[in-house]
Amino acid sequence: MYETLKVERRGTIGWILFARPERRNSMNSVMRRELRRAWTELAGDPEVRVIVNGGCGRDFQTGADVVELATDGQGMERYRTSVEEFDLGFTSWHLKIDKPVIAAVNGICAGGGLHFVADADIVLAASDACFTDPHVSVGQVSAIETIGLMRKMPAEAVLRMALVGRHERMSAQRAYELGMVSEVVDPPERLHDAAQELAEKIAKNSPTALRATKRALWGALEHGLTEACRAGAAELVGLWGHPDQTEGPAAFAEKREARWKVD
């Protein structure tokens, strides 16, 4: 079904894997279109409770396919309308996916690959992962993904990465120290197993409560404090009377796994 991605289901966990290892998982025009379809497919599957985004081969994602841009006669112009209208559609945040999303970063994450780090809820990195932003080194502006990263980490660290370009790489350990990632996985070969294990922990919780919580917390980034808390209160009250609010305490009292309602 997909030319540039692997879309899998491992129990209640959906996986979207970049699958162009011969091009270091760079994003060509086909992958850009397929990502919208893959996110939408897993978001619409009631059996999928958490989505993990990772890479096949030695790298995570290395941004736009510069060879395609240099040789296809269209370059970045093919994306002008979607960018001007801010209808990008290739990450979970672009598509307003309210299921939890984990990014599992191996190898190099470069340029546009940072979109998937900025837009995930939780980021794990293999101990040999590294991050770099070569936009200015190839005559492009670094903006949307680095603006997103400023929500997760100090502005100066983001500015340094954006302005130094391809001439410097940030290690996984440094990314952890700065808050870009929440865990460094060692050995690197355990990365996908660690992501699956974390996703399964999250998936044990009420799917409805998870989605409402994600909407409330991400929504807070868009608003001032009072407005964000009012919106969060609406999500809180909106779940009152839901079957999961009865099932959760009952399962706890009876010392058993909860049987959540799948909306």
N, C-alpha and C positions, 0 to 999 in steps of 0.2 A: 504493500500500500504506500510505502514511503521510499523515496530515492535517496534522501540525505539523512534520514533519522532512523533510529530504532525505537519503536513505541511498544512497551511491554507492560504486562500486569503480573506482579509477584504478590499473590494474595490480594490484600486490600491496598497495596501500594502500586501506583502507576509510575512508570519510568519513561522519560524522554531523553534519549541518548543521541548526541551529535555523532553522525556516522560518516564522516569524510576524512578518515585518518590519513589518507594519502595527500590531503590538502590541509593537514593539521586542524581539521574540523572548522575551517573558515566558512563563513556564511555567504553562499552565493544566492542568486535570486530564487532558485528552487527551494533551498532551505528556508529562506525567509517566508515563502508562501506556506511551506509544509508545517512550520512551527505554529502558525495560527490554527491550522487544522488539528494538529496534535494536542495542543493545549485545550482546545474546545472539545475534542473527543474525550479526553480524560476527565475534564471538568463536568461533562455531561453524563458520565458513567456512575450510577449510584453505588456501585460496588467499590469504586476507588475513593479512598478517604484522604490519602496524602499523595503528593506528586514529587518525585525526585528527578532532578535534571543533572545529567552528567555527560561525560565524553567517552567515546570509544578510542582505543589506542593510547598513545603517549601524552596527548594533550586534551585539555578541556574544550576551549573555544578560542580562536585567534582572530575574531572579528571579521570584517568584510573581506571577501576574496579579492585581494588587490589585483591579482592576475586577470580576473574577470573584468574588473573596473578598467584596467589598462587596455584590454583587447576587444571588448564587445561592442565598441562604438557608441555606447550609451553612458558608461561610467555612472556617476552618482545621479545623473539626470533622471534615470529610471525611477528614483525614489523621491523626486522633488515634491510631487503632489502629496504623497503620504506623510512626508515630514512637515510640509507647510500646514497640513490639516491636522497634524499630530495624530495620525491614524496608523501607528507603526505595527502593532499587532503581533509581535514575535516574542514577547515575554508574558509571564503571568500577570504582571502589573498592568501592562498595556491593555490586556483583555479583561481586567477586573475579575480574575479568578479568585474566589474566596476560599478555596481549599488550601490547606497548608502546603507550602512548597519549600523543599530543601535543595540547595545547590551543592553538588559534590565535585570539587575542583581538583583535577589532577593535572600535572604538567603545567603547560603555559596557559594562562588566561590573559588575553591581550585585547586592547582596543574595545571593539564592540562586544567582546566576550564579557566585559565588565557590566553590561546591561543585566546579565543573568545573575551576577553577584549582587548588584544593587537592588534588584527587584525580587529576590528570594526572601523568604521569611527567616531562614536559618542557612548558614553557609558552613560546610565542612571543607577542609583542604588537606590533601595529602602532604606529608612532610617535605616532599620534593616539588611541590607546586610553587609557582611564582607568578607575579602580576606585573603587567607593564601596559602603558598607554601610548602607542606610537602615533596617534592621530597627527600631532604637529610635525612629526618626522616625515610624514607623507603628504603634507600640505593640506591636512584636514583640521577642522575645529573639534576640539574635545568639549562636549557640552552635556548631552542628556544623561549619559551613564555616569559621568563624574559628578554632575549635580545630584543624582540619586545617591551616590556614595557619601556625599556630605551629610546625609541623614544618619550614617552609620559610624563615621570616623571623623577625626579632626580635619578642619578645612585645609590647614597647611599641608598635611600629608597628601591630600587629594591634589592640591595645587602643584606640589612637587612632582607627583607622578604625571600630571597632565602637561606640565611645562618642560620637564626633562625629556619626555618622550621615550623613544626606544633605547636611549642611552643608559637606562637604569632599570633594574628589575627589583621588585619587592618580594622578599622571601615569605613563605607561609608563616614562619614564626613572627616576622615583623607585622604581617597582616593580622595575626592573632593579637599581638600587643596593641595594635591600633583600633581593634574592634571590627575589622572588616570580616573576619571569620570568628566563629565561636569555638572551634575545635580543630586541632591539628592531629591528623591520623598517621600513626607510624606503627608498622611499616606501611608504605604507600599502597601496597597491594590489598590492604584491608579497607580501603576507602569506601568502596561500594557496599561492602558488608556492614560497615559502620553506619552508613547512610540508611540502609535498609533497617537496621536495628533501631535507629532513632525514629524512623518513620513508623515502625510498628508500635513503638511506645506511644507516639502521638495518636495513632489510629485506634488505640484502646479507649479513647475519650469520646464523648458525644459528638458525632459529626455536625449536628446542628449548632451546638455550643461552640465548636471550633470555628465554624464559618462566621458566626456572629462576632466572636472574639477578634478574629482577623479583621473583619470589616471595621470594628470599633477602633482597634489599635492603628491600623493604616489610615483610617479616616482622621485620627488625631494629628497626623503629620500634615494634613491639609488645612487645619483650622487653628484658631486660638484656643487657649485653655478652656474657657467656659463653654464655647461652642462645641469643642471636642467632647467635653464631659456630658453635655446635653445629648449629643449624638450617641455617645456610649450608653447613656441611661436608656435611650430609646431601644438600643439593641438588647440591653439587659431585660427590660420589661417585655420586649417582644417575645422573649422565650418563656415567660411565665405562662403556665398552663400546658406547656409542651410535655408529652409523655416522658421525655428523658429526665425531666426534673423530678418525677416520681420514681423512675427506674434507678437513677443514680444513688439516692439514699437507701433504697431497698436492697440494691446489690451490695452496698457497703455493709449494711446491717446483717445481711445473710452470708457475707464473706464469699461472694461468688463474682464472676465476671459479669459486667453489665450487658444487657441485651438492648442496644440502642436502636431507636427507630431510624430508618433510612428514609429521609424525605425525598 
